[in-house]
């Protein structure tokens, strides 16, 4: 492949950073339901073995509540550590992993993390006492 003589290849290529989640639309998770209690336990646990057990219990709870699971980029979803979570109202025009949840207030939870990308789960947020 030959280079075009009219193109300046010495400049670093930049492109606008596209984020899946706009940080200004993120709401702190109140952790006020059963899943929230488990998230709080995962974050507070120091023992790695116990933390894994709690994480597995959290994943089972989230799956039973209809959460979807997917792998996300930490730059796009702003989550990296197991147990981190936030609430987000999904725009009606959203595509990709959250498309099924358009127009709903959801909780996004990091349930695991590799060196590169976190394992995430997302589902409709139902405050405690509002019927699950």
The 8 nearest C-alpha neighbors of each residue, nearest first, counted from 0:
[[1, 2, 3, 4, 6, 8, 5, 7],
 [2, 0, 3, 4, 6, 5, 8, 7],
 [1, 3, 4, 0, 6, 8, 5, 7],
 [2, 4, 5, 6, 1, 7, 8, 0],
 [3, 5, 6, 2, 7, 1, 8, 9],
 [4, 6, 3, 7, 2, 8, 1, 9],
 [5, 7, 4, 3, 8, 2, 9, 10],
 [8, 6, 9, 10, 5, 4, 3, 11],
 [9, 7, 10, 6, 11, 12, 2, 3],
 [8, 10, 7, 11, 12, 6, 5, 2],
 [11, 9, 8, 12, 7, 13, 6, 14],
 [10, 12, 13, 9, 8, 7, 14, 6],
 [13, 11, 10, 14, 8, 9, 7, 15],
 [14, 12, 11, 15, 16, 10, 17, 8],
 [13, 15, 16, 12, 17, 11, 18, 10],
 [14, 16, 17, 13, 18, 12, 19, 75],
 [17, 15, 14, 18, 13, 75, 74, 19],
 [18, 16, 15, 19, 75, 14, 20, 74],
 [19, 17, 75, 20, 16, 21, 74, 76],
 [18, 20, 75, 76, 17, 21, 74, 93],
 [21, 19, 18, 76, 75, 22, 24, 25],
 [20, 22, 23, 24, 18, 19, 25, 75],
 [23, 21, 25, 24, 20, 77, 76, 18],
 [22, 24, 21, 25, 26, 20, 87, 88],
 [25, 23, 22, 21, 87, 26, 88, 20],
 [26, 24, 87, 22, 23, 86, 85, 27],
 [27, 25, 86, 85, 87, 28, 24, 23],
 [28, 26, 85, 86, 29, 25, 84, 87],
 [27, 29, 85, 86, 30, 26, 84, 106],
 [28, 30, 31, 27, 35, 85, 32, 86],
 [35, 31, 29, 28, 32, 36, 39, 34],
 [30, 32, 29, 35, 127, 126, 36, 33],
 [33, 31, 127, 35, 34, 30, 36, 126],
 [34, 32, 36, 35, 37, 31, 127, 30],
 [35, 33, 37, 36, 32, 38, 57, 60],
 [30, 36, 34, 38, 32, 33, 37, 31],
 [35, 37, 33, 39, 34, 38, 30, 32],
 [36, 38, 40, 34, 35, 39, 57, 41],
 [39, 37, 35, 41, 82, 40, 36, 34],
 [38, 40, 36, 42, 37, 41, 43, 35],
 [39, 41, 37, 43, 38, 42, 44, 36],
 [42, 40, 38, 44, 43, 39, 50, 53],
 [43, 41, 39, 40, 82, 44, 38, 81],
 [44, 42, 40, 41, 39, 45, 38, 50],
 [43, 45, 41, 50, 42, 46, 40, 49],
 [44, 46, 47, 43, 50, 49, 42, 41],
 [47, 45, 49, 48, 44, 50, 51, 43],
 [46, 48, 50, 49, 51, 45, 44, 52],
 [49, 47, 51, 50, 46, 52, 53, 45],
 [48, 50, 52, 46, 51, 47, 53, 44],
 [49, 51, 47, 53, 48, 52, 41, 44],
 [52, 50, 54, 48, 53, 49, 55, 47],
 [53, 51, 49, 55, 50, 54, 56, 48],
 [52, 54, 56, 50, 51, 55, 41, 57],
 [53, 55, 57, 51, 56, 52, 50, 58],
 [56, 54, 58, 52, 57, 53, 51, 59],
 [55, 57, 53, 59, 54, 58, 60, 52],
 [58, 56, 54, 60, 55, 59, 37, 53],
 [59, 57, 55, 61, 60, 56, 62, 54],
 [60, 58, 56, 62, 57, 61, 63, 55],
 [59, 61, 57, 63, 58, 62, 56, 64],
 [60, 62, 64, 58, 66, 63, 59, 57],
 [63, 61, 65, 66, 59, 64, 60, 58],
 [62, 64, 60, 61, 65, 59, 66, 58],
 [63, 65, 61, 62, 66, 60, 122, 131],
 [66, 64, 62, 63, 122, 61, 67, 123],
 [65, 67, 122, 62, 121, 61, 64, 120],
 [68, 66, 121, 120, 122, 65, 69, 62],
 [69, 67, 120, 119, 121, 66, 70, 118],
 [70, 68, 119, 118, 120, 71, 67, 96],
 [71, 69, 118, 119, 117, 116, 72, 68],
 [72, 70, 117, 116, 73, 69, 119, 118],
 [71, 73, 75, 116, 74, 76, 117, 70],
 [74, 72, 77, 76, 78, 75, 79, 116],
 [75, 73, 72, 77, 76, 18, 78, 19],
 [74, 76, 18, 19, 72, 73, 77, 20],
 [75, 77, 73, 78, 20, 74, 72, 19],
 [78, 76, 73, 74, 75, 79, 20, 22],
 [79, 77, 73, 76, 80, 83, 109, 117],
 [78, 80, 73, 117, 112, 109, 81, 77],
 [81, 79, 83, 82, 78, 109, 112, 111],
 [82, 80, 109, 110, 111, 83, 112, 79],
 [81, 83, 38, 109, 42, 41, 110, 80],
 [84, 82, 109, 81, 80, 108, 78, 85],
 [85, 83, 108, 107, 82, 28, 109, 106],
 [84, 86, 28, 27, 106, 107, 26, 25],
 [85, 87, 106, 26, 28, 105, 25, 27],
 [86, 88, 25, 105, 104, 89, 26, 24],
 [89, 87, 104, 103, 105, 90, 102, 86],
 [88, 90, 101, 102, 103, 87, 104, 100],
 [91, 89, 92, 93, 102, 101, 88, 103],
 [92, 90, 101, 102, 93, 89, 98, 103],
 [91, 93, 90, 94, 101, 98, 89, 102],
 [94, 92, 98, 90, 91, 101, 97, 89],
 [95, 93, 98, 97, 92, 96, 99, 101],
 [94, 96, 98, 97, 93, 99, 19, 92],
 [95, 97, 98, 94, 69, 99, 67, 68],
 [98, 96, 100, 99, 95, 94, 93, 101],
 [97, 99, 94, 93, 100, 95, 101, 96],
 [100, 98, 97, 101, 96, 94, 95, 93],
 [99, 101, 98, 97, 103, 102, 89, 123],
 [102, 100, 91, 89, 98, 103, 90, 99],
 [101, 103, 91, 89, 90, 100, 88, 104],
 [104, 102, 88, 101, 89, 100, 105, 123],
 [103, 105, 88, 87, 124, 123, 89, 86],
 [106, 104, 123, 124, 122, 87, 86, 103],
 [105, 107, 86, 124, 121, 85, 122, 123],
 [106, 108, 121, 84, 85, 120, 86, 105],
 [109, 107, 84, 120, 119, 83, 110, 121],
 [108, 110, 119, 81, 82, 83, 111, 118],
 [111, 109, 81, 118, 119, 82, 108, 54],
 [112, 110, 118, 81, 109, 117, 113, 119],
 [111, 113, 117, 118, 116, 81, 79, 114],
 [112, 114, 115, 116, 117, 111, 118, 79],
 [113, 115, 116, 112, 117, 79, 111, 73],
 [114, 116, 113, 117, 112, 72, 73, 79],
 [115, 117, 72, 113, 71, 112, 73, 114],
 [116, 118, 112, 79, 111, 71, 70, 113],
 [119, 117, 70, 111, 110, 112, 109, 69],
 [120, 118, 109, 69, 108, 110, 68, 70],
 [119, 121, 68, 108, 67, 107, 66, 69],
 [122, 120, 107, 66, 67, 106, 108, 105],
 [123, 121, 66, 105, 106, 124, 67, 65],
 [122, 124, 105, 104, 106, 125, 103, 121],
 [123, 125, 105, 106, 104, 122, 126, 86],
 [124, 126, 123, 129, 127, 131, 130, 32],
 [127, 125, 129, 128, 32, 124, 31, 130],
 [128, 126, 32, 129, 31, 125, 130, 33],
 [127, 129, 130, 126, 131, 32, 125, 31],
 [130, 128, 127, 126, 125, 131, 32, 124],
 [131, 129, 128, 125, 127, 126, 32, 124],
 [130, 125, 129, 127, 128, 64, 126, 124]]
